[in-house]
């Protein structure tokens, strides 16, 4: 079986809300809703166009975790995560989503 591994940095919303850090980024890409729509679209393409894709996620946050869990459940994936951060960074963490068939 061939396995494909991809990695995405989600960008913790609390950091995206500080445009001075990302001065070369267009403002709409720092808005959580806009970013989440782009990320969701890209992740759906990964899953639908490639079998056995494991998805690694960086900078998960407590705020986005419920949406991510629901999203992956609908794709028949299991999301494992660890939030290691503190309140100041929305309990930032990492995750790995694995197809239930694996």
Biopython code that builds the backbone (N, CA, C, O; Angstrom):
import numpy as np
from Bio.PDB.StructureBuilder import StructureBuilder

atoms = [
    (1, "UNK", "N", (0.851, -1.184, 0.000)),
    (1, "UNK", "CA", (0.000, 0.000, 0.000)),
    (1, "UNK", "C", (0.893, 1.244, 0.000)),
    (1, "UNK", "O", (1.842, 1.346, 0.777)),
    (2, "UNK", "N", (0.573, 2.164, -0.871)),
    (2, "UNK", "CA", (1.279, 3.439, -0.913)),
    (2, "UNK", "C", (0.578, 4.418, 0.017)),
    (2, "UNK", "O", (-0.648, 4.532, 0.012)),
    (3, "UNK", "N", (1.369, 5.116, 0.809)),
    (3, "UNK", "CA", (0.831, 6.114, 1.737)),
    (3, "UNK", "C", (1.426, 7.465, 1.365)),
    (3, "UNK", "O", (2.618, 7.576, 1.077)),
    (4, "UNK", "N", (0.600, 8.462, 1.373)),
    (4, "UNK", "CA", (1.013, 9.835, 1.067)),
    (4, "UNK", "C", (0.872, 10.654, 2.337)),
    (4, "UNK", "O", (-0.146, 10.565, 3.023)),
    (5, "UNK", "N", (1.885, 11.452, 2.659)),
    (5, "UNK", "CA", (1.850, 12.300, 3.853)),
    (5, "UNK", "C", (2.005, 13.752, 3.412)),
    (5, "UNK", "O", (2.925, 14.095, 2.670)),
    (6, "UNK", "N", (1.086, 14.599, 3.883)),
    (6, "UNK", "CA", (1.156, 16.035, 3.600)),
    (6, "UNK", "C", (1.093, 16.786, 4.925)),
    (6, "UNK", "O", (0.607, 16.261, 5.927)),
    (7, "UNK", "N", (1.583, 18.007, 4.919)),
    (7, "UNK", "CA", (1.590, 18.806, 6.141)),
    (7, "UNK", "C", (1.110, 20.221, 5.829)),
    (7, "UNK", "O", (1.488, 20.816, 4.820)),
    (8, "UNK", "N", (0.273, 20.741, 6.714)),
    (8, "UNK", "CA", (-0.265, 22.095, 6.566)),
    (8, "UNK", "C", (-0.119, 22.857, 7.875)),
    (8, "UNK", "O", (-0.336, 22.312, 8.957)),
    (9, "UNK", "N", (0.254, 24.123, 7.755)),
    (9, "UNK", "CA", (0.266, 25.010, 8.906)),
    (9, "UNK", "C", (-1.037, 25.801, 8.864)),
    (9, "UNK", "O", (-1.267, 26.583, 7.942)),
    (10, "UNK", "N", (-1.878, 25.595, 9.858)),
    (10, "UNK", "CA", (-3.208, 26.203, 9.903)),
    (10, "UNK", "C", (-3.144, 27.684, 10.286)),
    (10, "UNK", "O", (-3.998, 28.461, 9.859)),
    (11, "UNK", "N", (-2.174, 28.080, 11.062)),
    (11, "UNK", "CA", (-1.979, 29.422, 11.615)),
    (11, "UNK", "C", (-3.030, 29.716, 12.686)),
    (11, "UNK", "O", (-4.205, 29.938, 12.394)),
    (12, "UNK", "N", (-2.575, 29.710, 13.900)),
    (12, "UNK", "CA", (-3.442, 29.974, 15.046)),
    (12, "UNK", "C", (-4.131, 31.328, 14.852)),
    (12, "UNK", "O", (-3.461, 32.326, 14.591)),
    (13, "UNK", "N", (-5.466, 31.373, 14.976)),
    (13, "UNK", "CA", (-6.195, 32.629, 14.749)),
    (13, "UNK", "C", (-5.675, 33.810, 15.565)),
    (13, "UNK", "O", (-5.679, 34.942, 15.081)),
    (14, "UNK", "N", (-5.238, 33.566, 16.774)),
    (14, "UNK", "CA", (-4.793, 34.684, 17.608)),
    (14, "UNK", "C", (-3.534, 35.339, 17.026)),
    (14, "UNK", "O", (-3.323, 36.537, 17.212)),
    (15, "UNK", "N", (-2.701, 34.565, 16.327)),
    (15, "UNK", "CA", (-1.534, 35.150, 15.659)),
    (15, "UNK", "C", (-1.951, 35.857, 14.371)),
    (15, "UNK", "O", (-1.398, 36.903, 14.030)),
    (16, "UNK", "N", (-2.906, 35.300, 13.666)),
    (16, "UNK", "CA", (-3.382, 35.925, 12.429)),
    (16, "UNK", "C", (-4.034, 37.276, 12.708)),
    (16, "UNK", "O", (-4.086, 38.138, 11.829)),
    (17, "UNK", "N", (-4.525, 37.458, 13.916)),
    (17, "UNK", "CA", (-5.154, 38.726, 14.291)),
    (17, "UNK", "C", (-4.126, 39.817, 14.579)),
    (17, "UNK", "O", (-4.486, 40.902, 15.034)),
    (18, "UNK", "N", (-2.869, 39.541, 14.320)),
    (18, "UNK", "CA", (-1.805, 40.528, 14.530)),
    (18, "UNK", "C", (-1.138, 40.818, 13.182)),
    (18, "UNK", "O", (-0.057, 40.299, 12.902)),
    (19, "UNK", "N", (-1.774, 41.640, 12.353)),
    (19, "UNK", "CA", (-1.270, 41.873, 10.991)),
    (19, "UNK", "C", (0.143, 42.450, 10.944)),
    (19, "UNK", "O", (0.818, 42.326, 9.923)),
    (20, "UNK", "N", (0.600, 43.075, 12.021)),
    (20, "UNK", "CA", (1.956, 43.626, 12.014)),
    (20, "UNK", "C", (3.008, 42.520, 11.891)),
    (20, "UNK", "O", (4.126, 42.772, 11.441)),
    (21, "UNK", "N", (2.654, 41.313, 12.285)),
    (21, "UNK", "CA", (3.576, 40.179, 12.164)),
    (21, "UNK", "C", (3.664, 39.726, 10.708)),
    (21, "UNK", "O", (4.716, 39.277, 10.254)),
    (22, "UNK", "N", (2.563, 39.847, 9.987)),
    (22, "UNK", "CA", (2.471, 39.354, 8.609)),
    (22, "UNK", "C", (2.258, 40.517, 7.648)),
    (22, "UNK", "O", (1.280, 40.536, 6.901)),
    (23, "UNK", "N", (3.148, 41.461, 7.664)),
    (23, "UNK", "CA", (2.984, 42.694, 6.891)),
    (23, "UNK", "C", (2.979, 42.463, 5.374)),
    (23, "UNK", "O", (2.471, 43.303, 4.630)),
    (24, "UNK", "N", (3.528, 41.352, 4.910)),
    (24, "UNK", "CA", (3.564, 41.081, 3.469)),
    (24, "UNK", "C", (2.411, 40.195, 3.012)),
    (24, "UNK", "O", (2.343, 39.804, 1.847)),
    (25, "UNK", "N", (1.521, 39.885, 3.923)),
    (25, "UNK", "CA", (0.375, 39.030, 3.608)),
    (25, "UNK", "C", (-0.861, 39.900, 3.378)),
    (25, "UNK", "O", (-1.114, 40.847, 4.123)),
    (26, "UNK", "N", (-1.618, 39.570, 2.351)),
    (26, "UNK", "CA", (-2.852, 40.324, 2.105)),
    (26, "UNK", "C", (-3.799, 40.124, 3.285)),
    (26, "UNK", "O", (-3.938, 39.000, 3.768)),
    (27, "UNK", "N", (-4.451, 41.177, 3.757)),
    (27, "UNK", "CA", (-5.293, 41.118, 4.960)),
    (27, "UNK", "C", (-6.382, 40.051, 4.930)),
    (27, "UNK", "O", (-6.676, 39.451, 5.964)),
    (28, "UNK", "N", (-6.985, 39.800, 3.771)),
    (28, "UNK", "CA", (-8.067, 38.812, 3.732)),
    (28, "UNK", "C", (-7.568, 37.406, 4.075)),
    (28, "UNK", "O", (-8.334, 36.579, 4.569)),
    (29, "UNK", "N", (-6.290, 37.137, 3.815)),
    (29, "UNK", "CA", (-5.743, 35.817, 4.128)),
    (29, "UNK", "C", (-5.469, 35.638, 5.619)),
    (29, "UNK", "O", (-5.184, 34.528, 6.069)),
    (30, "UNK", "N", (-5.552, 36.705, 6.373)),
    (30, "UNK", "CA", (-5.378, 36.615, 7.822)),
    (30, "UNK", "C", (-6.707, 36.433, 8.547)),
    (30, "UNK", "O", (-6.723, 36.139, 9.742)),
    (31, "UNK", "N", (-7.795, 36.602, 7.855)),
    (31, "UNK", "CA", (-9.114, 36.414, 8.468)),
    (31, "UNK", "C", (-9.395, 34.919, 8.581)),
    (31, "UNK", "O", (-9.285, 34.178, 7.605)),
    (32, "UNK", "N", (-9.756, 34.493, 9.779)),
    (32, "UNK", "CA", (-9.929, 33.067, 10.061)),
    (32, "UNK", "C", (-10.931, 32.407, 9.128)),
    (32, "UNK", "O", (-10.655, 31.326, 8.608)),
    (33, "UNK", "N", (-12.079, 33.018, 8.903)),
    (33, "UNK", "CA", (-13.096, 32.402, 8.040)),
    (33, "UNK", "C", (-12.579, 32.205, 6.614)),
    (33, "UNK", "O", (-12.786, 31.153, 6.008)),
    (34, "UNK", "N", (-11.918, 33.211, 6.098)),
    (34, "UNK", "CA", (-11.379, 33.121, 4.737)),
    (34, "UNK", "C", (-10.312, 32.025, 4.661)),
    (34, "UNK", "O", (-10.324, 31.194, 3.752)),
    (35, "UNK", "N", (-9.394, 32.036, 5.625)),
    (35, "UNK", "CA", (-8.331, 31.031, 5.656)),
    (35, "UNK", "C", (-8.900, 29.631, 5.800)),
    (35, "UNK", "O", (-8.452, 28.705, 5.124)),
    (36, "UNK", "N", (-9.894, 29.465, 6.685)),
    (36, "UNK", "CA", (-10.477, 28.146, 6.911)),
    (36, "UNK", "C", (-11.142, 27.618, 5.635)),
    (36, "UNK", "O", (-11.031, 26.430, 5.332)),
    (37, "UNK", "N", (-11.828, 28.483, 4.888)),
    (37, "UNK", "CA", (-12.439, 28.044, 3.627)),
    (37, "UNK", "C", (-11.379, 27.557, 2.637)),
    (37, "UNK", "O", (-11.579, 26.549, 1.961)),
    (38, "UNK", "N", (-10.267, 28.261, 2.552)),
    (38, "UNK", "CA", (-9.184, 27.846, 1.656)),
    (38, "UNK", "C", (-8.557, 26.533, 2.119)),
    (38, "UNK", "O", (-8.302, 25.637, 1.315)),
    (39, "UNK", "N", (-8.317, 26.434, 3.408)),
    (39, "UNK", "CA", (-7.712, 25.220, 3.967)),
    (39, "UNK", "C", (-8.639, 24.031, 3.766)),
    (39, "UNK", "O", (-8.204, 22.966, 3.327)),
    (40, "UNK", "N", (-9.903, 24.211, 4.083)),
    (40, "UNK", "CA", (-10.882, 23.123, 3.932)),
    (40, "UNK", "C", (-10.924, 22.644, 2.478)),
    (40, "UNK", "O", (-10.932, 21.440, 2.221)),
    (41, "UNK", "N", (-10.952, 23.571, 1.542)),
    (41, "UNK", "CA", (-10.978, 23.216, 0.126)),
    (41, "UNK", "C", (-9.731, 22.419, -0.262)),
    (41, "UNK", "O", (-9.826, 21.413, -0.966)),
    (42, "UNK", "N", (-8.591, 22.862, 0.190)),
    (42, "UNK", "CA", (-7.337, 22.174, -0.136)),
    (42, "UNK", "C", (-7.298, 20.776, 0.488)),
    (42, "UNK", "O", (-6.871, 19.821, -0.162)),
    (43, "UNK", "N", (-7.735, 20.651, 1.729)),
    (43, "UNK", "CA", (-7.737, 19.344, 2.393)),
    (43, "UNK", "C", (-8.711, 18.382, 1.713)),
    (43, "UNK", "O", (-8.415, 17.195, 1.576)),
    (44, "UNK", "N", (-9.858, 18.883, 1.292)),
    (44, "UNK", "CA", (-10.817, 18.035, 0.571)),
    (44, "UNK", "C", (-10.200, 17.510, -0.722)),
    (44, "UNK", "O", (-10.393, 16.346, -1.074)),
    (45, "UNK", "N", (-9.471, 18.348, -1.420)),
    (45, "UNK", "CA", (-8.804, 17.903, -2.646)),
    (45, "UNK", "C", (-7.766, 16.829, -2.344)),
    (45, "UNK", "O", (-7.642, 15.853, -3.083)),
    (46, "UNK", "N", (-7.031, 17.012, -1.268)),
    (46, "UNK", "CA", (-6.032, 16.004, -0.876)),
    (46, "UNK", "C", (-6.700, 14.650, -0.680)),
    (46, "UNK", "O", (-6.208, 13.630, -1.163)),
    (47, "UNK", "N", (-7.813, 14.645, 0.025)),
    (47, "UNK", "CA", (-8.500, 13.399, 0.361)),
    (47, "UNK", "C", (-9.165, 12.778, -0.864)),
    (47, "UNK", "O", (-9.091, 11.565, -1.059)),
    (48, "UNK", "N", (-9.808, 13.593, -1.682)),
    (48, "UNK", "CA", (-10.571, 13.065, -2.810)),
    (48, "UNK", "C", (-9.701, 12.664, -4.005)),
    (48, "UNK", "O", (-10.103, 11.817, -4.803)),
    (49, "UNK", "N", (-8.524, 13.258, -4.135)),
    (49, "UNK", "CA", (-7.683, 12.968, -5.294)),
    (49, "UNK", "C", (-6.549, 11.990, -5.011)),
    (49, "UNK", "O", (-5.871, 11.542, -5.935)),
    (50, "UNK", "N", (-6.342, 11.661, -3.756)),
    (50, "UNK", "CA", (-5.239, 10.768, -3.393)),
    (50, "UNK", "C", (-5.710, 9.791, -2.324)),
    (50, "UNK", "O", (-6.227, 10.203, -1.286)),
    (51, "UNK", "N", (-5.534, 8.517, -2.576)),
    (51, "UNK", "CA", (-5.896, 7.514, -1.573)),
    (51, "UNK", "C", (-4.816, 7.451, -0.494)),
    (51, "UNK", "O", (-3.654, 7.778, -0.734)),
    (52, "UNK", "N", (-5.223, 7.030, 0.686)),
    (52, "UNK", "CA", (-4.291, 6.788, 1.792)),
    (52, "UNK", "C", (-3.421, 8.001, 2.113)),
    (52, "UNK", "O", (-2.206, 7.877, 2.272)),
    (53, "UNK", "N", (-4.034, 9.145, 2.205)),
    (53, "UNK", "CA", (-3.307, 10.362, 2.545)),
    (53, "UNK", "C", (-3.410, 10.623, 4.040)),
    (53, "UNK", "O", (-4.504, 10.704, 4.598)),
    (54, "UNK", "N", (-2.265, 10.751, 4.670)),
    (54, "UNK", "CA", (-2.189, 11.142, 6.078)),
    (54, "UNK", "C", (-1.922, 12.638, 6.091)),
    (54, "UNK", "O", (-1.023, 13.122, 5.403)),
    (55, "UNK", "N", (-2.704, 13.368, 6.874)),
    (55, "UNK", "CA", (-2.602, 14.824, 6.893)),
    (55, "UNK", "C", (-2.086, 15.277, 8.254)),
    (55, "UNK", "O", (-2.710, 15.027, 9.285)),
    (56, "UNK", "N", (-0.940, 15.946, 8.239)),
    (56, "UNK", "CA", (-0.350, 16.495, 9.459)),
    (56, "UNK", "C", (-0.700, 17.983, 9.523)),
    (56, "UNK", "O", (-0.622, 18.692, 8.520)),
    (57, "UNK", "N", (-1.078, 18.437, 10.694)),
    (57, "UNK", "CA", (-1.488, 19.834, 10.871)),
    (57, "UNK", "C", (-0.651, 20.496, 11.959)),
    (57, "UNK", "O", (-0.457, 19.942, 13.041)),
    (58, "UNK", "N", (-0.167, 21.679, 11.652)),
    (58, "UNK", "CA", (0.577, 22.478, 12.613)),
    (58, "UNK", "C", (-0.280, 23.673, 13.018)),
    (58, "UNK", "O", (-1.127, 24.131, 12.251)),
    (59, "UNK", "N", (-0.055, 24.159, 14.204)),
    (59, "UNK", "CA", (-0.750, 25.330, 14.747)),
    (59, "UNK", "C", (-2.265, 25.160, 14.792)),
    (59, "UNK", "O", (-3.015, 26.071, 14.440)),
    (60, "UNK", "N", (-2.703, 23.985, 15.228)),
    (60, "UNK", "CA", (-4.124, 23.839, 15.556)),
    (60, "UNK", "C", (-4.409, 24.754, 16.729)),
    (60, "UNK", "O", (-3.490, 25.198, 17.416)),
    (61, "UNK", "N", (-5.670, 25.035, 16.956)),
    (61, "UNK", "CA", (-6.024, 25.838, 18.119)),
    (61, "UNK", "C", (-7.317, 25.306, 18.717)),
    (61, "UNK", "O", (-8.097, 24.627, 18.049)),
    (62, "UNK", "N", (-7.522, 25.619, 19.949)),
    (62, "UNK", "CA", (-8.738, 25.203, 20.637)),
    (62, "UNK", "C", (-9.969, 25.741, 19.911)),
    (62, "UNK", "O", (-10.997, 25.067, 19.851)),
    (63, "UNK", "N", (-9.869, 26.939, 19.365)),
    (63, "UNK", "CA", (-10.984, 27.561, 18.655)),
    (63, "UNK", "C", (-11.390, 26.770, 17.413)),
    (63, "UNK", "O", (-12.580, 26.596, 17.155)),
    (64, "UNK", "N", (-10.420, 26.294, 16.648)),
    (64, "UNK", "CA", (-10.715, 25.594, 15.393)),
    (64, "UNK", "C", (-10.908, 24.091, 15.563)),
    (64, "UNK", "O", (-11.390, 23.426, 14.646)),
    (65, "UNK", "N", (-10.547, 23.553, 16.702)),
    (65, "UNK", "CA", (-10.582, 22.103, 16.887)),
    (65, "UNK", "C", (-11.950, 21.474, 16.632)),
    (65, "UNK", "O", (-12.006, 20.456, 15.943)),
    (66, "UNK", "N", (-13.059, 22.019, 17.145)),
    (66, "UNK", "CA", (-14.362, 21.396, 16.859)),
    (66, "UNK", "C", (-14.673, 21.325, 15.364)),
    (66, "UNK", "O", (-15.200, 20.320, 14.888)),
    (67, "UNK", "N", (-14.350, 22.383, 14.625)),
    (67, "UNK", "CA", (-14.593, 22.376, 13.173)),
    (67, "UNK", "C", (-13.729, 21.335, 12.477)),
    (67, "UNK", "O", (-14.190, 20.638, 11.573)),
    (68, "UNK", "N", (-12.480, 21.233, 12.901)),
    (68, "UNK", "CA", (-11.576, 20.256, 12.297)),
    (68, "UNK", "C", (-12.033, 18.832, 12.573)),
    (68, "UNK", "O", (-12.004, 17.984, 11.681)),
    (69, "UNK", "N", (-12.452, 18.568, 13.793)),
    (69, "UNK", "CA", (-12.918, 17.221, 14.140)),
    (69, "UNK", "C", (-14.134, 16.844, 13.304)),
    (69, "UNK", "O", (-14.202, 15.731, 12.781)),
    (70, "UNK", "N", (-15.083, 17.742, 13.174)),
    (70, "UNK", "CA", (-16.283, 17.487, 12.376)),
    (70, "UNK", "C", (-15.926, 17.310, 10.894)),
    (70, "UNK", "O", (-16.423, 16.398, 10.231)),
    (71, "UNK", "N", (-15.084, 18.170, 10.399)),
    (71, "UNK", "CA", (-14.643, 18.111, 9.008)),
    (71, "UNK", "C", (-14.034, 16.745, 8.688)),
    (71, "UNK", "O", (-14.408, 16.111, 7.702)),
    (72, "UNK", "N", (-13.106, 16.298, 9.515)),
    (72, "UNK", "CA", (-12.446, 15.020, 9.248)),
    (72, "UNK", "C", (-13.387, 13.839, 9.462)),
    (72, "UNK", "O", (-13.278, 12.832, 8.762)),
    (73, "UNK", "N", (-14.287, 13.944, 10.395)),
    (73, "UNK", "CA", (-15.267, 12.872, 10.607)),
    (73, "UNK", "C", (-16.109, 12.669, 9.342)),
    (73, "UNK", "O", (-16.392, 11.536, 8.954)),
    (74, "UNK", "N", (-16.504, 13.773, 8.707)),
    (74, "UNK", "CA", (-17.298, 13.684, 7.469)),
    (74, "UNK", "C", (-16.507, 13.054, 6.318)),
    (74, "UNK", "O", (-17.089, 12.481, 5.398)),
    (75, "UNK", "N", (-15.197, 13.164, 6.378)),
    (75, "UNK", "CA", (-14.347, 12.571, 5.342)),
    (75, "UNK", "C", (-13.933, 11.146, 5.702)),
    (75, "UNK", "O", (-13.146, 10.530, 4.982)),
    (76, "UNK", "N", (-14.452, 10.623, 6.801)),
    (76, "UNK", "CA", (-14.119, 9.285, 7.300)),
    (76, "UNK", "C", (-12.645, 9.190, 7.699)),
    (76, "UNK", "O", (-11.966, 8.202, 7.419)),
    (77, "UNK", "N", (-12.180, 10.236, 8.352)),
    (77, "UNK", "CA", (-10.825, 10.304, 8.899)),
    (77, "UNK", "C", (-10.922, 10.391, 10.418)),
    (77, "UNK", "O", (-11.930, 10.837, 10.966)),
    (78, "UNK", "N", (-9.868, 9.962, 11.080)),
    (78, "UNK", "CA", (-9.751, 10.129, 12.525)),
    (78, "UNK", "C", (-8.684, 11.185, 12.774)),
    (78, "UNK", "O", (-7.576, 11.095, 12.245)),
    (79, "UNK", "N", (-9.022, 12.188, 13.583)),
    (79, "UNK", "CA", (-8.076, 13.255, 13.910)),
    (79, "UNK", "C", (-7.528, 13.022, 15.309)),
    (79, "UNK", "O", (-8.281, 12.967, 16.281)),
    (80, "UNK", "N", (-6.229, 12.888, 15.401)),
    (80, "UNK", "CA", (-5.536, 12.817, 16.687)),
    (80, "UNK", "C", (-4.851, 14.161, 16.878)),
    (80, "UNK", "O", (-4.263, 14.696, 15.938)),
    (81, "UNK", "N", (-4.920, 14.704, 18.071)),
    (81, "UNK", "CA", (-4.326, 16.026, 18.285)),
    (81, "UNK", "C", (-3.733, 16.133, 19.683)),
    (81, "UNK", "O", (-4.069, 15.381, 20.598)),
    (82, "UNK", "N", (-2.845, 17.094, 19.799)),
    (82, "UNK", "CA", (-2.262, 17.427, 21.096)),
    (82, "UNK", "C", (-2.112, 18.940, 21.153)),
    (82, "UNK", "O", (-1.377, 19.533, 20.363)),
    (83, "UNK", "N", (-2.807, 19.549, 22.083)),
    (83, "UNK", "CA", (-2.709, 20.995, 22.275)),
    (83, "UNK", "C", (-1.722, 21.236, 23.413)),
    (83, "UNK", "O", (-1.992, 20.874, 24.558)),
    (84, "UNK", "N", (-0.603, 21.834, 23.107)),
    (84, "UNK", "CA", (0.469, 22.007, 24.085)),
    (84, "UNK", "C", (0.653, 23.456, 24.517)),
    (84, "UNK", "O", (1.390, 23.733, 25.464)),
    (85, "UNK", "N", (-0.007, 24.376, 23.834)),
    (85, "UNK", "CA", (0.183, 25.792, 24.114)),
    (85, "UNK", "C", (-0.526, 26.243, 25.381)),
    (85, "UNK", "O", (-1.009, 25.436, 26.175)),
    (86, "UNK", "N", (-0.569, 27.520, 25.537)),
    (86, "UNK", "CA", (-1.213, 28.149, 26.699)),
    (86, "UNK", "C", (-2.333, 29.067, 26.208)),
    (86, "UNK", "O", (-2.563, 29.200, 25.006)),
    (87, "UNK", "N", (-3.012, 29.685, 27.144)),
    (87, "UNK", "CA", (-4.136, 30.554, 26.814)),
    (87, "UNK", "C", (-3.740, 31.653, 25.825)),
    (87, "UNK", "O", (-4.520, 31.991, 24.935)),
    (88, "UNK", "N", (-2.529, 32.214, 25.975)),
    (88, "UNK", "CA", (-2.127, 33.342, 25.120)),
    (88, "UNK", "C", (-2.051, 32.976, 23.636)),
    (88, "UNK", "O", (-2.119, 33.865, 22.788)),
    (89, "UNK", "N", (-1.911, 31.683, 23.301)),
    (89, "UNK", "CA", (-1.880, 31.288, 21.889)),
    (89, "UNK", "C", (-3.006, 30.309, 21.555)),
    (89, "UNK", "O", (-2.884, 29.492, 20.643)),
    (90, "UNK", "N", (-4.107, 30.407, 22.311)),
    (90, "UNK", "CA", (-5.305, 29.586, 22.084)),
    (90, "UNK", "C", (-4.983, 28.090, 22.159)),
    (90, "UNK", "O", (-5.550, 27.276, 21.431)),
    (91, "UNK", "N", (-4.056, 27.757, 23.061)),
    (91, "UNK", "CA", (-3.688, 26.359, 23.311)),
    (91, "UNK", "C", (-3.235, 25.659, 22.026)),
    (91, "UNK", "O", (-3.661, 24.546, 21.717)),
    (92, "UNK", "N", (-2.369, 26.340, 21.297)),
    (92, "UNK", "CA", (-1.838, 25.843, 20.029)),
    (92, "UNK", "C", (-1.348, 24.402, 20.154)),
    (92, "UNK", "O", (-0.892, 23.971, 21.213)),
    (93, "UNK", "N", (-1.455, 23.671, 19.048)),
    (93, "UNK", "CA", (-0.992, 22.293, 19.058)),
    (93, "UNK", "C", (-0.818, 21.743, 17.655)),
    (93, "UNK", "O", (-0.803, 22.480, 16.669)),
    (94, "UNK", "N", (-0.687, 20.436, 17.597)),
    (94, "UNK", "CA", (-0.506, 19.744, 16.331)),
    (94, "UNK", "C", (-1.540, 18.633, 16.205)),
    (94, "UNK", "O", (-2.166, 18.232, 17.186)),
    (95, "UNK", "N", (-1.705, 18.150, 14.994)),
    (95, "UNK", "CA", (-2.649, 17.058, 14.778)),
    (95, "UNK", "C", (-2.233, 16.200, 13.603)),
    (95, "UNK", "O", (-1.428, 16.599, 12.762)),
    (96, "UNK", "N", (-2.802, 15.017, 13.572)),
    (96, "UNK", "CA", (-2.589, 14.122, 12.449)),
    (96, "UNK", "C", (-3.924, 13.458, 12.146)),
    (96, "UNK", "O", (-4.569, 12.906, 13.037)),
    (97, "UNK", "N", (-4.330, 13.516, 10.891)),
    (97, "UNK", "CA", (-5.601, 12.928, 10.455)),
    (97, "UNK", "C", (-5.289, 11.721, 9.578)),
    (97, "UNK", "O", (-4.530, 11.803, 8.612)),
    (98, "UNK", "N", (-5.899, 10.602, 9.947)),
    (98, "UNK", "CA", (-5.622, 9.333, 9.279)),
    (98, "UNK", "C", (-6.931, 8.743, 8.766)),
    (98, "UNK", "O", (-7.931, 8.750, 9.483)),
    (99, "UNK", "N", (-6.938, 8.233, 7.534)),
    (99, "UNK", "CA", (-8.158, 7.607, 7.021)),
    (99, "UNK", "C", (-8.584, 6.450, 7.926)),
    (99, "UNK", "O", (-7.746, 5.671, 8.381)),
    (100, "UNK", "N", (-9.870, 6.343, 8.181)),
    (100, "UNK", "CA", (-10.384, 5.266, 9.032)),
    (100, "UNK", "C", (-10.053, 3.902, 8.442)),
    (100, "UNK", "O", (-9.950, 2.918, 9.175)),
    (101, "UNK", "N", (-9.887, 3.836, 7.131)),
    (101, "UNK", "CA", (-9.578, 2.563, 6.467)),
    (101, "UNK", "C", (-8.170, 2.063, 6.755)),
    (101, "UNK", "O", (-7.853, 0.908, 6.474)),
    (102, "UNK", "N", (-7.333, 2.912, 7.305)),
    (102, "UNK", "CA", (-5.964, 2.497, 7.610)),
    (102, "UNK", "C", (-5.950, 1.939, 9.006)),
    (102, "UNK", "O", (-4.899, 1.520, 9.493)),
]
sb = StructureBuilder()
sb.init_structure("model")
sb.init_model(0)
sb.init_chain("A")
sb.init_seg("    ")
for serial, (resi, resn, name, xyz) in enumerate(atoms, 1):
    if name == "N":
        sb.init_residue(resn, " ", resi, " ")
    sb.init_atom(name, np.array(xyz, "f"), 0.0, 1.0, " ", f" {name:<3s}", serial, name[0])
structure = sb.get_structure()
